[in-house]
C-alpha cells in the first residue's frame, strides 16, 4: 500500500487517499483475504433482471450480505435460489465501489440440509398444485395393452433389467429406452428432455412413438432423488401427451413427478406390472369366453331345432288336406241329379194344380208358357250344371296332382324304385338279405324276385361228370 501513500503534508501525520484509491485498496484486501468462502444463510430478496444475472441477499437473524450470481453460473446451477430457502453459498468476497458495499460472487449454491430441501419441495408442491397440475381431471388413462413402451432411466442399472424381466414374464412388448442420468446435476435436464423427446416422435414413423412412458429409478436419499423434484421435470411430465407412470425410489419415497404423473408405481417392477396385463390370464379369459359363446350358439340352435320339430308335428299331412274336399265333391255330385229331377217335379205338380182352375184356352196358353219357361230353365240348368261340374272336376284334378306330386309315385317316374318285403318297405341291405322274397315297385308295375333262391352260389360249381370207361 506504500505506493498509494503520498508524502504527508507539513504538520499532518495521516496519509491522504483519493476515494478510488481507498476503494481499490479495500477491494484488493478483501479479495485477497476471502478468495474462497462458504456462507450459510437464508435467501432473502431475489432479483432476476433481463441481463440473466441473479441478485440476492443472504441473511441470518443479525446480518445481511448481498450476493450476485453471474449469468453463466446461474444457467448451470442445480438448485435455483428461492426466497426463504436456507442455503450454503460458495464463492468469493468482493466489493462494489459504486455503492460502497461488499458482496459475495456466488459460484455454487446448495440447500442447507434435508430440512431446507423439504421446505423447497413443499413450496414447489404448493405452487404447482395452485396451477392445477395435480388435478385428477388432467390424469390420462393408462392403455390396457400398449404396443410400444418408452422407458426413461439409466441403461446400466438394475432398474431397466427388472422392468424388462417383468414385461417378458407378463406380456412381451416392444421397449424403447432413453438413457438418462438418474442423479446429479444432469439428471433433471436429461429426464425432462427425454419426456419431451418421446412426445416429439411421430406415430408410426421409423422410430415409432410409444403408447406409454415409464420414468424409473431405484431407491436413494432425498439428495439422490432430488432431480425428480425439479420443476422442469414436473412440468415436462404434466405436459406429456403420452400417459406416464412414475416409478422413482421405493414405496416410501415420494417425489414431485409422482404428483403430476398419470399413475404412480411404488417400485419400477410394479410399474411394469401396471403397464401390461398377464398374457396367460388373457388367454384363459379368451378361452372361457369362446366356450361360453359356443355353448350359447349350440343351445340356441338346439332350441330352434326342437321348436321347428314341434311345429312340424302340428302340421297336417299332405294327403289329409284333400280328403274332406274330395268327399264333399262326391256328395254334391250324387245329390245334384236327384235335386234337379225333384225340382222339375215340384214345378210340374204346381203347374198341374194351377192349370186345372184355368180355362182351356188359358190352360193351353199357360201350359205353353210353362213349357217355354221349363224349356228355358232346362236350357239354363244344363250349362250351369256342366260348368259347376267342370269347376269341381278341375279342382279335384288339381288336388289329385298335388297329391301325386307329394307322393312317392312321382319319385318312381324319375328312375327310383321301392323295395317291398314281407314286413313292408325294405330300407337296408341287412333287411334285404334276410328277406325270403322281395318285390320291386317301378313306375309301371312291380317285379317279384325270390329270396335266398335268387342269390348266386358262393363256391365254385362242381366239375362235370366224366362218365365211366367200362
C-alpha positions in Angstrom: 0.0 0.0 0.0 3.1 2.3 0.1 2.5 3.4 -3.5 -0.9 4.8 -2.5 0.5 7.0 0.3 1.7 10.4 -0.6 4.1 12.4 1.3 2.4 13.8 4.4 1.6 17.4 4.4 3.7 19.6 6.6 2.2 19.3 10.1 0.0 16.3 9.5 0.9 12.6 10.1 -2.1 10.8 8.4 -1.7 9.9 4.7 -4.2 11.2 2.2 -6.1 8.9 -0.3 -8.5 9.5 -3.1 -11.9 7.8 -3.0 -10.9 5.5 -5.8 -7.6 4.7 -4.3 -9.1 3.8 -1.0 -11.9 1.7 -2.6 -9.4 -0.2 -4.7 -7.2 -0.9 -1.7 -10.2 -2.3 0.3 -11.2 -4.4 -2.7 -7.7 -5.9 -3.1 -7.5 -6.6 0.6 -10.9 -8.3 0.9 -10.5 -10.4 -2.3 -7.1 -11.4 -1.1 -8.2 -12.4 2.4 -11.6 -14.1 1.3 -10.8 -15.6 -2.1 -12.9 -18.7 -1.3 -15.6 -18.8 1.4 -18.8 -20.8 2.2 -21.6 -18.9 3.8 -24.8 -20.4 5.3 -27.9 -18.3 5.5 -31.4 -17.7 4.4 -32.2 -16.4 0.9 -33.8 -13.0 1.2 -34.7 -10.7 -1.7 -34.1 -12.3 -5.1 -33.9 -10.2 -8.3 -33.6 -11.5 -11.9 -33.1 -8.7 -14.3 -33.2 -9.1 -18.1 -29.5 -9.4 -18.2 -29.7 -13.0 -16.9 -27.7 -12.3 -13.7 -29.3 -13.1 -10.3 -29.0 -10.6 -7.3 -30.0 -11.8 -3.9 -29.5 -11.3 -0.1 -28.1 -13.8 2.3 -29.2 -13.2 5.9 -29.4 -14.6 9.4 -31.0 -13.2 12.5 -28.5 -10.4 12.8 -26.8 -9.6 9.5 -27.3 -9.4 5.7 -24.8 -9.7 2.9 -25.5 -9.1 -0.8 -24.8 -11.7 -3.4 -24.6 -11.9 -7.1 -24.7 -14.9 -9.5 -23.4 -14.2 -13.0 -25.5 -15.4 -15.9 -23.2 -18.2 -17.0 -23.1 -19.6 -13.5 -26.9 -19.2 -13.0 -27.6 -21.4 -16.0 -25.5 -24.3 -14.6 -26.9 -24.3 -11.0 -28.8 -27.4 -9.9 -30.6 -25.5 -7.2 -32.0 -22.2 -8.1 -32.2 -19.7 -5.2 -35.7 -19.1 -3.8 -36.8 -16.6 -1.2 -36.9 -18.2 2.3 -34.7 -21.2 1.3 -31.8 -21.9 3.7 -28.7 -22.5 1.6 -24.9 -22.8 1.7 -23.3 -20.5 -0.9 -19.8 -20.9 -2.1 -17.9 -18.1 -3.8 -15.5 -15.2 -3.2 -16.0 -11.8 -1.5 -15.5 -8.6 -3.4 -16.6 -5.0 -3.2 -18.8 -2.8 -5.4 -17.1 0.6 -5.2 -20.0 2.3 -6.9 -22.2 1.8 -3.9 -19.5 1.3 -1.2 -20.7 -2.1 -0.3 -19.2 -5.6 -0.2 -20.8 -8.7 -1.7 -20.2 -12.3 -2.5 -19.9 -13.6 -6.0 -21.6 -16.9 -5.8 -20.1 -19.8 -7.8 -22.4 -22.6 -6.3 -25.4 -22.7 -4.1 -27.0 -25.8 -2.4 -29.8 -26.2 0.2 -28.5 -26.4 3.7 -29.5 -29.9 4.8 -32.6 -32.1 4.4 -34.9 -29.6 6.2 -34.1 -26.9 3.5 -34.8 -29.4 0.7 -38.1 -30.4 2.3 -39.1 -26.8 2.6 -38.2 -26.1 -1.0 -40.1 -29.2 -2.1 -43.2 -28.2 -0.1 -43.1 -24.7 -1.7 -42.9 -26.1 -5.2 -45.7 -28.5 -4.4 -48.0 -25.8 -3.3 -47.1 -23.7 -6.4 -47.8 -26.5 -8.9 -50.9 -27.6 -7.1 -52.2 -24.0 -7.3 -51.7 -24.1 -11.0 -53.8 -27.3 -11.2 -51.1 -29.7 -12.3 -52.2 -32.2 -9.7 -55.9 -32.3 -10.6 -57.4 -35.7 -11.3 -59.1 -34.3 -14.4 -55.6 -34.0 -16.0 -54.8 -37.7 -15.5 -54.9 -39.7 -18.7 -56.0 -43.4 -18.6 -53.2 -46.0 -18.9 -53.7 -48.1 -22.1 -54.7 -51.7 -21.4 -52.2 -53.3 -23.7 -49.7 -50.8 -25.2 -47.8 -51.8 -28.3 -44.7 -49.7 -27.5 -43.4 -48.7 -24.1 -40.9 -45.9 -23.6 -38.6 -46.2 -20.5 -36.7 -43.2 -19.2 -34.0 -44.5 -16.8 -30.3 -45.3 -16.6 -29.3 -48.0 -19.1 -26.8 -49.6 -16.8 -28.7 -50.0 -13.5 -30.8 -52.9 -12.2 -34.0 -50.9 -12.8 -34.1 -51.5 -16.5 -33.3 -55.2 -16.1 -36.2 -55.6 -13.6 -38.6 -53.8 -15.9 -37.6 -55.8 -19.0 -37.8 -59.1 -17.0 -41.2 -58.3 -15.6 -42.5 -57.3 -19.1 -41.2 -60.5 -20.6 -42.9 -62.6 -17.9 -46.3 -60.9 -18.1 -46.7 -59.9 -21.8 -43.7 -59.2 -24.0 -43.9 -55.7 -25.6 -41.5 -53.5 -27.7 -39.5 -51.3 -25.4 -37.6 -48.1 -26.3 -35.1 -46.9 -23.7 -34.0 -43.3 -23.4 -30.8 -43.3 -21.3 -30.5 -40.5 -18.7 -28.6 -39.7 -15.6 -30.8 -40.5 -12.6 -29.0 -38.3 -10.1 -26.6 -35.4 -10.0 -26.6 -32.1 -11.9 -27.6 -33.5 -15.3 -30.5 -35.6 -14.0 -33.3 -33.0 -14.2 -32.4 -31.7 -17.6 -31.9 -35.1 -19.2 -35.2 -36.5 -17.8 -37.2 -33.6 -18.9 -35.6 -33.7 -22.4 -36.3 -37.5 -22.6 -40.0 -37.0 -21.8 -40.3 -34.2 -24.4 -38.3 -36.3 -26.9 -40.6 -39.3 -26.7 -43.6 -36.9 -27.2 -42.0 -35.4 -30.2 -41.7 -38.7 -32.1 -44.1 -39.4 -35.0 -46.7 -42.2 -34.5 -45.9 -45.0 -37.0 -42.6 -43.4 -38.0 -39.2 -45.1 -38.4 -38.8 -44.7 -34.6 -42.4 -45.1 -33.5 -43.9 -43.0 -30.7 -44.5 -45.0 -27.5 -48.1 -45.6 -26.2 -46.9 -45.4 -22.6 -43.9 -43.9 -20.7 -42.3 -45.1 -17.6 -39.9 -42.9 -15.7 -38.0 -45.1 -13.3 -35.2 -45.0 -10.7 -34.2 -47.1 -7.8 -34.2 -46.0 -4.2 -31.9 -43.5 -2.6 -31.6 -40.5 -0.3 -33.5 -37.3 -0.7 -30.5 -35.7 -2.3 -30.1 -38.6 -4.7 -33.7 -38.3 -5.8 -33.7 -34.5 -6.0 -33.5 -34.4 -9.8 -37.1 -35.7 -9.9 -38.2 -32.9 -7.6 -37.1 -30.2 -10.0 -39.8 -28.0 -11.5 -38.6 -28.6 -15.1 -39.2 -32.4 -14.7 -42.6 -31.9 -13.1 -43.8 -29.6 -15.9 -42.4 -31.9 -18.6 -44.4 -34.8 -17.1 -47.5 -32.7 -16.8 -47.3 -31.6 -20.4 -46.8 -35.1 -21.8 -49.4 -36.2 -24.2 -48.4 -39.8 -23.7 -49.7 -41.5 -20.5 -46.9 -41.6 -17.9 -46.2 -43.9 -15.0 -43.7 -42.6 -12.4 -41.6 -45.2 -10.5 -38.9 -43.3 -8.6 -37.5 -44.8 -5.5 -39.1 -47.3 -3.2 -42.7 -47.3 -1.9 -41.9 -44.8 0.9 -40.2 -42.4 -1.4 -42.3 -39.5 -2.8 -41.0 -37.1 -5.5 -42.7 -34.2 -7.3 -43.1 -36.2 -10.5 -45.3 -38.6 -8.6 -48.0 -35.9 -8.2 -48.1 -34.8 -11.9 -47.8 -38.3 -13.4 -50.9 -40.1 -14.6 -50.2 -43.0 -12.2 -47.6 -43.7 -9.6 -46.0 -47.1 -9.0 -44.3 -47.9 -5.7 -41.3 -49.6 -7.5 -40.0 -50.0 -11.1 -41.2 -53.6 -11.1 -44.7 -52.6 -10.1 -44.6 -50.1 -13.0 -44.1 -52.9 -15.4 -47.0 -54.8 -13.8 -49.2 -51.7 -14.2 -48.1 -51.3 -17.8 -49.3 -54.7 -19.2 -51.7 -57.5 -18.2 -50.7 -61.1 -17.7 -50.8 -62.9 -21.1 -51.8 -66.3 -19.7 -54.7 -64.8 -17.8 -55.8 -63.1 -21.1 -55.6 -66.4 -22.9 -57.6 -68.2 -20.2 -60.2 -65.5 -20.3 -60.4 -65.7 -24.1 -60.8 -69.4 -24.0 -63.6 -69.1 -21.4 -65.4 -66.5 -23.5 -65.0 -68.7 -26.5 -66.5 -71.7 -24.6 -69.4 -69.5 -23.4 -70.1 -68.3 -26.9 -70.0 -71.8 -28.4 -72.4 -73.0 -25.7 -74.8 -70.1 -26.3 -74.8 -70.8 -30.1 -75.3 -74.5 -29.6 -78.1 -74.0 -27.1 -79.8 -71.5 -29.4 -79.6 -73.8 -32.4 -80.9 -76.8 -30.4 -83.9 -74.8 -29.0 -84.8 -73.6 -32.5 -84.5 -77.1 -33.9 -86.8 -78.6 -31.3 -89.3 -75.8 -31.8 -89.3 -76.5 -35.6 -89.9 -80.2 -35.0 -92.8 -79.4 -32.7 -94.3 -77.1 -35.3 -93.8 -79.7 -38.0 -95.6 -82.3 -36.0 -98.6 -80.0 -35.6 -99.0 -79.5 -39.4 -101.5 -81.8 -41.2 -100.3 -84.5 -43.6 -100.5 -83.5 -47.3 -103.0 -86.3 -48.3 -105.3 -85.3 -45.4 -105.7 -81.8 -46.8 -107.8 -83.1 -49.8 -109.8 -85.8 -48.2 -112.6 -83.6 -46.9 -112.9 -81.7 -50.2 -113.0 -84.9 -52.2 -115.7 -86.4 -50.0 -117.7 -83.2 -50.2 -117.4 -83.1 -54.0 -118.6 -86.8 -54.3 -121.6 -86.0 -52.0 -122.6 -83.0 -54.1 -122.2 -84.9 -57.3 -124.6 -87.6 -56.0 -127.2 -85.1 -54.9 -127.2 -82.9 -58.0 -129.2 -85.1 -60.4 -131.9 -86.0 -57.8 -132.2 -82.4 -56.8 -132.7 -81.4 -60.5 -135.4 -84.1 -61.0 -137.1 -83.2 -57.8 -137.2 -79.5 -58.7 -138.7 -80.2 -62.1 -141.3 -82.5 -60.5 -142.3 -79.9 -57.9 -142.7 -77.3 -60.6 -144.8 -79.8 -62.7 -147.1 -80.6 -59.8 -147.6 -76.9 -59.1 -148.3 -76.3 -62.7 -150.9 -79.0 -62.8 -152.7 -77.6 -59.9 -152.9 -74.2 -61.3 -153.8 -75.3 -64.8 -157.0 -77.2 -63.5 -158.5 -73.9 -62.4 -158.0 -72.0 -65.7 -159.9 -72.0 -68.9 -158.9 -74.4 -71.5 -157.6 -71.6 -73.7 -155.9 -70.2 -70.8 -154.8 -73.6 -69.8 -153.3 -74.1 -73.2 -151.7 -70.7 -73.1 -150.4 -71.2 -69.6 -149.2 -74.7 -70.4 -147.4 -73.4 -73.4 -145.9 -70.6 -71.4 -144.9 -73.1 -68.7 -143.4 -75.4 -71.2 -141.4 -72.5 -72.7 -140.3 -71.5 -69.2 -139.4 -75.1 -68.4 -137.6 -75.4 -71.6 -135.7 -72.2 -70.9 -134.9 -73.3 -67.4 -133.8 -76.7 -68.7 -131.6 -75.0 -71.2 -130.1 -72.8 -68.5 -129.8 -75.5 -65.9 -127.9 -77.9 -68.1 -125.0 -75.5 -68.9 -124.9 -74.4 -65.3 -124.7 -77.9 -64.2 -121.9 -78.6 -66.7 -120.0 -75.5 -65.6 -120.3 -76.4 -62.0 -119.3 -80.0 -62.7 -116.3 -78.9 -64.8 -115.2 -76.5 -62.0 -115.4 -79.2 -59.4 -113.6 -81.6 -61.7 -110.8 -79.2 -62.3 -110.4 -78.6 -58.6 -110.4 -82.3 -57.9 -107.8 -82.8 -60.6 -105.6 -80.1 -59.2 -105.8 -81.6 -55.7 -105.0 -85.0 -57.2 -101.9 -83.6 -59.0 -100.8 -82.1 -55.7 -101.3 -85.4 -54.0 -99.3 -87.2 -56.7 -96.5 -84.6 -56.5 -96.2 -85.1 -52.8 -96.4 -88.9 -53.0 -93.7 -91.3 -53.8 -95.2 -92.3 -57.2 -93.7 -89.1 -58.8 -90.4 -90.1 -57.4 -90.7 -93.5 -59.2 -91.0 -91.7 -62.5 -87.6 -90.1 -62.0 -85.9 -93.5 -62.0 -86.2 -94.6 -58.4 -87.7 -97.8 -57.1 -89.3 -99.1 -53.9 -88.3 -102.5 -52.5 -91.1 -104.3 -50.6 -90.7 -107.3 -48.3 -92.9 -109.5 -46.2 -93.0 -106.9 -43.4 -93.3 -103.7 -45.6 -90.8 -101.4 -47.3 -87.2 -102.7 -47.1 -84.8 -99.8 -46.3 -81.5 -101.5 -45.5 -79.1 -104.1 -47.0 -79.4 -106.3 -44.0 -83.2 -106.5 -44.2 -82.9 -107.3 -48.0 -80.5 -110.2 -47.3 -82.7 -111.7 -44.6 -86.0 -111.4 -46.7 -87.3 -114.7 -48.2 -88.8 -112.8 -51.2 -88.6 -109.2 -52.5 -90.9 -107.2 -54.7 -89.5 -104.1 -56.5 -92.0 -101.5 -57.4 -91.3 -99.4 -60.6 -93.3 -96.7 -62.2 -95.1 -99.1 -64.5 -95.6 -102.1 -62.1 -94.0 -104.4 -59.6 -91.4 -107.1 -60.2 -91.1 -110.1 -57.8 -87.8 -111.9 -57.1 -87.1 -114.9 -54.9 -85.2 -114.6 -51.6 -82.4 -116.9 -51.0 -83.1 -118.8 -54.2 -82.2 -115.7 -56.3 -78.8 -115.4 -54.8 -75.9 -116.9 -56.8 -73.9 -119.7 -55.1 -70.8 -118.5 -53.3 -68.5 -121.5 -54.1 -67.2 -123.0 -57.3 -69.5 -125.3 -59.3 -68.5 -129.0 -59.3 -66.8 -130.3 -62.4 -68.9 -132.2 -64.9 -69.1 -136.0 -64.6 -66.7 -137.6 -67.0 -68.5 -140.9 -67.1 -67.0 -144.4 -66.9 -64.7 -146.1 -69.4 -66.1 -149.6 -68.6 
